[in-house]
Amino acid sequence: MKKTIRRLFAFLGGTLLLILLALILIPVLFGDQIKEEAKKLVNEQLNATVYFADIDISIFRDFPNLTVSMDKFGVINAEPFAGDTLTDVEHLRVVVDIMSLFGDKYEVVEVRLEEPTVHVQVNKAGIANYDIMKPSTDTTETEEETDSTESASTMALALTSYAIVDGQVKYDDQEGEIFAEIKDLNHSGSGNFAGDQYDFDTKTTAEAITVSAAGAKYLNRDEHGAWHVHGGLRRFGN
């Protein structure tokens, strides 16, 4: 009996060691392949071009969670905004509950964007540059496909913290004649964002905010009047 138990523990220990070695070696040995496959997979779903300089997957940085990081990540629009950059992020970091990888939904517990630049546009025809998902080519909907669609969301928010660091945001709506710009945006939140109940504390600062409509400026706070906002986001019950 004792011999059997020792063999069982030896087997479990060896299996765990192999898994840890795989988590260390796979990003190192197959980093380029992972990067190219990720780009291919994403770009097949979008009417836009996604780029990133590097991608890193680590279990040790936020152990026992899994961390996925991207450097110089961005999205370049196709027609009718061809060549325009929808977003460009110097560094993107997403932390996922590693145990959720073995379940039906991946739980995202932390998101951090460093130096993001976002340029949202709506042209005079009412077309938005963020509407980049390719439409489904199959117009036939069966009960099985409906069930599949309902369960297609495999990503769940279980955030404990998120942050935007040194962000630049521009909104240019030519149809509605609305323009807004936020410079040097820093926004962070921490707390519990899981399930039907959440309790979050937030902090927001910005060095300059501009809002105009139909050519008239409604808000123009420059660098000498930085904005500082502390708040919360709370929901309890259904």
ZAFI-664109 format. One record per residue (C-alpha): residue number from 1; x, y, z; residue in one letter. Coordinates in Angstrom, 3 decimals. Example, Ala and Ser with C-alpha at 12.3 -4.5 7.8 and 13.67 -1.06 7.14 Angstrom:
REM residues 2
1/12.300/-4.500/7.800/A .
2/13.670/-1.060/7.140/S .
//
This chain:
REM residues 238
1/0.000/0.000/0.000/M .
2/2.746/2.438/0.988/K .
3/4.639/1.537/-2.159/K .
4/1.558/2.289/-4.270/T .
5/1.065/5.644/-2.546/I .
6/4.730/6.551/-3.140/R .
7/4.369/5.685/-6.823/R .
8/1.197/7.761/-7.038/L .
9/2.898/10.805/-5.499/F .
10/5.927/10.280/-7.722/A .
11/3.645/10.179/-10.766/F .
12/1.740/13.319/-9.695/L .
13/4.983/15.135/-8.902/G .
14/6.503/14.179/-12.248/G .
15/3.362/15.257/-14.104/T .
16/3.324/18.621/-12.323/L .
17/7.000/19.124/-13.138/L .
18/6.368/18.398/-16.820/L .
19/3.501/20.886/-16.887/I .
20/5.692/23.571/-15.291/L .
21/8.496/22.861/-17.754/L .
22/6.025/23.114/-20.631/A .
23/4.738/26.469/-19.346/L .
24/8.324/27.724/-19.223/I .
25/9.564/26.287/-22.514/L .
26/6.567/26.677/-24.849/I .
27/6.691/30.523/-24.961/P .
28/10.488/30.357/-25.395/V .
29/10.630/27.629/-28.058/L .
30/7.468/28.505/-29.936/F .
31/7.147/32.235/-29.249/G .
32/7.277/33.277/-32.915/D .
33/4.727/30.647/-33.950/Q .
34/2.366/31.660/-31.143/I .
35/2.686/35.316/-32.143/K .
36/1.978/34.694/-35.836/E .
37/-0.930/32.330/-35.144/E .
38/-2.463/34.854/-32.734/A .
39/-2.227/37.615/-35.359/K .
40/-3.717/35.349/-38.020/K .
41/-6.599/34.240/-35.806/L .
42/-7.542/37.780/-34.780/V .
43/-7.194/39.316/-38.239/N .
44/-9.454/36.631/-39.731/E .
45/-12.281/37.926/-37.521/Q .
46/-11.844/41.647/-38.200/L .
47/-12.207/44.196/-40.985/N .
48/-8.990/45.721/-39.715/A .
49/-5.358/44.833/-39.166/T .
50/-4.130/43.983/-35.681/V .
51/-0.430/44.270/-34.941/Y .
52/1.814/43.728/-31.951/F .
53/5.576/43.595/-31.598/A .
54/5.732/40.857/-29.009/D .
55/3.546/38.589/-26.913/I .
56/4.528/36.975/-23.632/D .
57/2.727/34.276/-21.644/I .
58/3.819/33.641/-18.072/S .
59/2.521/31.719/-15.076/I .
60/5.165/33.054/-12.695/F .
61/4.664/36.808/-12.920/R .
62/1.292/36.712/-11.126/D .
63/1.363/33.159/-9.777/F .
64/-0.970/31.312/-9.481/P .
65/-2.636/33.302/-12.269/N .
66/-1.681/33.358/-15.952/L .
67/-0.365/36.618/-17.418/T .
68/-0.568/37.526/-21.108/V .
69/1.361/40.642/-22.173/S .
70/1.606/42.427/-25.514/M .
71/4.011/45.188/-26.523/D .
72/3.141/47.831/-29.110/K .
73/-0.349/46.460/-29.721/F .
74/-2.739/48.231/-32.062/G .
75/-5.512/48.183/-34.647/V .
76/-5.357/49.815/-38.093/I .
77/-8.659/50.470/-39.856/N .
78/-9.720/49.291/-43.295/A .
79/-12.059/51.232/-45.633/E .
80/-13.615/53.753/-45.265/P .
81/-10.972/54.696/-42.662/F .
82/-8.126/52.906/-44.421/A .
83/-4.741/53.539/-42.830/G .
84/-6.115/55.291/-39.735/D .
85/-5.112/53.896/-36.360/T .
86/-8.080/53.056/-34.153/L .
87/-5.902/52.260/-31.170/T .
88/-2.237/51.916/-30.307/D .
89/-1.102/50.596/-26.914/V .
90/2.503/50.601/-25.774/E .
91/1.921/47.740/-23.349/H .
92/-1.136/45.588/-22.660/L .
93/-1.277/43.212/-19.711/R .
94/-4.104/40.787/-18.970/V .
95/-4.171/38.440/-15.976/V .
96/-6.415/35.371/-16.123/V .
97/-7.403/33.025/-13.304/D .
98/-5.441/29.925/-14.286/I .
99/-8.012/27.549/-12.804/M .
100/-10.691/29.036/-15.057/S .
101/-8.766/27.730/-18.069/L .
102/-10.074/24.299/-17.143/F .
103/-13.707/25.484/-17.008/G .
104/-16.283/26.900/-19.436/D .
105/-15.237/30.550/-19.066/K .
106/-11.883/32.288/-18.814/Y .
107/-11.970/34.716/-15.879/E .
108/-10.058/37.964/-16.394/V .
109/-8.945/39.329/-13.009/V .
110/-6.689/42.238/-14.047/E .
111/-6.232/44.477/-17.082/V .
112/-3.587/47.177/-17.525/R .
113/-3.064/49.438/-20.555/L .
114/0.043/51.603/-20.664/E .
115/0.213/54.633/-22.979/E .
116/-2.873/53.785/-25.030/P .
117/-3.882/56.099/-27.863/T .
118/-7.503/55.740/-29.004/V .
119/-9.005/57.619/-31.947/H .
120/-12.726/56.945/-32.396/V .
121/-14.265/58.283/-35.588/Q .
122/-17.782/58.419/-37.020/V .
123/-17.976/59.730/-40.573/N .
124/-20.798/61.820/-42.097/K .
125/-22.523/58.633/-43.278/A .
126/-22.749/57.420/-39.681/G .
127/-20.147/54.679/-40.097/I .
128/-17.975/54.167/-36.998/A .
129/-14.357/53.065/-37.202/N .
130/-14.776/50.780/-34.170/Y .
131/-17.348/48.627/-35.994/D .
132/-14.698/46.217/-37.227/I .
133/-16.135/42.738/-36.627/M .
134/-16.703/40.779/-39.832/K .
135/-20.355/39.802/-40.329/P .
136/-21.271/36.118/-40.233/S .
137/-21.385/34.526/-43.680/T .
138/-24.009/31.997/-42.582/D .
139/-27.547/33.434/-42.473/T .
140/-29.145/30.119/-41.495/T .
141/-29.862/29.882/-37.796/E .
142/-30.751/26.585/-36.190/T .
143/-31.571/25.815/-32.580/E .
144/-28.145/24.262/-32.206/E .
145/-26.444/27.382/-33.571/E .
146/-28.534/29.589/-31.280/T .
147/-27.420/27.578/-28.268/D .
148/-23.867/27.814/-29.529/S .
149/-24.154/31.596/-29.874/T .
150/-25.566/31.954/-26.391/E .
151/-22.646/30.004/-24.967/S .
152/-20.050/31.564/-27.244/A .
153/-18.989/34.102/-24.658/S .
154/-16.022/32.319/-23.132/T .
155/-14.599/35.339/-21.347/M .
156/-15.913/36.487/-17.962/A .
157/-14.922/39.544/-15.959/L .
158/-13.849/38.800/-12.412/A .
159/-11.788/41.968/-12.128/L .
160/-10.020/42.908/-8.948/T .
161/-8.114/45.780/-10.591/S .
162/-7.666/47.598/-13.880/Y .
163/-5.683/50.619/-14.996/A .
164/-5.162/53.010/-17.897/I .
165/-1.828/54.800/-17.709/V .
166/-1.013/57.977/-19.701/D .
167/-3.846/57.514/-22.192/G .
168/-4.732/59.794/-25.084/Q .
169/-8.368/59.609/-26.239/V .
170/-9.971/61.389/-29.163/K .
171/-13.620/61.146/-30.287/Y .
172/-14.521/62.713/-33.650/D .
173/-18.184/62.329/-34.672/D .
174/-18.700/64.114/-37.963/Q .
175/-22.315/62.976/-38.252/E .
176/-23.280/64.331/-34.827/G .
177/-20.782/67.226/-35.027/E .
178/-19.284/66.268/-31.686/I .
179/-15.602/66.342/-30.840/F .
180/-13.964/65.374/-27.564/A .
181/-10.363/64.884/-26.511/E .
182/-8.724/63.755/-23.280/I .
183/-4.992/64.104/-22.821/K .
184/-2.807/62.240/-20.320/D .
185/-5.663/60.176/-18.928/L .
186/-4.897/58.049/-15.872/N .
187/-7.718/55.870/-14.624/H .
188/-7.667/52.967/-12.201/S .
189/-10.124/50.835/-10.306/G .
190/-9.907/48.133/-7.687/S .
191/-12.367/45.970/-5.823/G .
192/-14.700/43.142/-6.731/N .
193/-16.355/42.933/-10.144/F .
194/-17.513/39.318/-10.078/A .
195/-21.072/38.006/-10.397/G .
196/-24.221/40.081/-9.872/D .
197/-22.669/42.144/-7.097/Q .
198/-19.702/44.444/-7.441/Y .
199/-18.010/47.109/-5.377/D .
200/-15.308/49.154/-7.074/F .
201/-13.323/52.255/-6.123/D .
202/-12.012/54.350/-8.989/T .
203/-9.588/57.219/-9.484/K .
204/-9.321/59.357/-12.609/T .
205/-6.983/62.193/-13.561/T .
206/-6.525/64.038/-16.854/A .
207/-4.288/66.933/-17.811/E .
208/-6.566/68.359/-20.505/A .
209/-10.175/67.810/-21.619/I .
210/-11.888/69.379/-24.613/T .
211/-15.527/68.932/-25.679/V .
212/-17.253/70.748/-28.527/S .
213/-20.499/70.352/-30.467/A .
214/-21.469/71.998/-33.750/A .
215/-18.344/74.116/-33.530/G .
216/-19.114/75.482/-30.049/A .
217/-16.792/74.607/-27.183/K .
218/-18.582/73.401/-24.070/Y .
219/-15.522/72.351/-22.110/L .
220/-11.910/73.378/-22.476/N .
221/-9.696/72.557/-19.497/R .
222/-5.998/72.806/-20.372/D .
223/-2.850/71.650/-18.593/E .
224/-3.175/74.347/-15.909/H .
225/-6.441/72.904/-14.678/G .
226/-5.944/69.158/-14.410/A .
227/-8.947/67.036/-13.494/W .
228/-8.931/64.742/-10.475/H .
229/-11.923/62.512/-9.820/V .
230/-12.373/59.871/-7.136/H .
231/-15.452/57.709/-7.247/G .
232/-16.971/54.291/-7.002/G .
233/-18.976/51.812/-8.966/L .
234/-21.309/49.686/-6.884/R .
235/-24.122/47.277/-7.490/R .
236/-25.738/44.930/-5.028/F .
237/-28.388/42.372/-5.908/G .
238/-30.103/41.886/-9.275/N .
//
